[in-house]
Amino acid sequence: MKKIYQQLDLQNVKAEAIRQLIQLSFLKVIRKDAIQANHQMTPDTIDLLMAFLIEKVTQSTKLETIFDPAVGTANLLTTVINQLDKDEHNNIKGFGIDNDDSMLSVASVNVALQHANVDLFHQDSVSALDIPQCDLAVSDLPIGYYPLDNNTKDYQTRAKDGHSYVHHLLIEQSMNYLKPGSFGVFLVPSSLFQTKETEGFVKWIHSVAYLQGFVNLPSELFANPAAQKSILLLQRHGGNGKQAAKVLLGEFPSFKDQKNFARFMQEINDWVATNIKK
């Protein structure tokens, strides 16, 4: 294996090319070993759509720090960092947190090979985090219930009865570690606002953040319609933040429909220019 590794000359390869190489290698392993869903990395198509949206809403902001409370393999986090580096956000400092040590092992290799300036933490993100307030939060959030009810006592988004949704808790935690006026961009179930906890969740959002956007990903990406996901765009109160006159809503068209896809991208550009640009 050492002889094979020595044939790889990664010193003069751009970080994004290294990330893609790692991703393709990992995808091969996933298919061969039938790795469980929670251990699969966020697909590139979704990563790049999230990175595109982040580029647009933060283009007039100097970004120095970014974190992911459910970092997994760090594929999404490093995709966003690499895309932002193209836009003069040089030397972005990243923080990744995950309670799965096997995922963090992959993330550690991923980050090291890309020479990314990212610190990784092995811990439960519902607990207090050892990171500063950051300029951006991004995450492909785990879906389901959080089993440790005692850890959620101080959370506004905890369920009134039974276990709380872990994605609700992590969104709330993420907003706690954002600077005023900064954005949180999350991959969430499209049914996020269709549960019995919706009323309390929406009330909490309005108390700390501006709900700026909720955009469905192309339905073709999901074999099961119930598994469709969306991008949630929140902006913490304070700083230069303000509620958009028109919330960004809709669904990305099929990637195969290039004309409508390009039109939707332009609609996002127009929305940012009207509602977000300082």
ABEGO torsion letter per residue (X at the ends): XAAAAAABBAAABBAAAAAAAAAAAAAAAAAAAGBBAAABBBBAAAAAAAAAAAAAAAAABBBABBBBABAEAGAAAAAAAAAAAAAGBBGBBBBBBBABAAAAAAAAAAAAAAGBBBBBBBBBAABBBBBBBBABBBBBBBBEBBABAAAAAABAABBABEBBBAAAAAAAAAAAABBBGBBBBBBBBAAAAABAAAAAAAAAAAAABBBABBBBBBAAABABAAABBBBBBBBBBEEABBBBABBBBEBBBBAABAAAAAAAAAAAAAAAAAAABX
